Amino acid sequence: MSRDMDALAEDGHRTVAELDESIIDLVRRRTALCRELTALRRAAGAPAIELSRENAVLRRYREALGREGTSLAMLLIELERRPRSVQVPTARPAPLGERLVPAERH
């Protein structure tokens, strides 16, 4: 490859690495929030798992990404169900109320 092509490829790889870091952070945040919601449901005496919500997530991912989207959604659901001891340690997320802000504030 030419130097220009090498530079373009390097920029592309750097961007992919940055996106990967963002995705990892989002997955960790999503997992932590889902666990908090599960704890709230349990404390209220409700079932820990809401199958209707999980099915909605599966449909949303399938509609957006095709069959592979369903696999991705299943992985996310599995992550939130794994025991905390299996999870990669993360920084303590902000309290639930601070994360639930109106969409127009984003």
Long-range contacts (C-beta under 8 A, 24 or more apart in sequence): 27-76, 27-79, 28-88, 28-90, 29-93, 30-76, 30-80, 31-76, 31-79, 31-80, 31-87, 32-90, 32-93, 33-93, 33-96, 33-99, 34-80, 35-80, 35-84, 36-93, 36-96, 37-96, 38-80, 40-96, 49-81
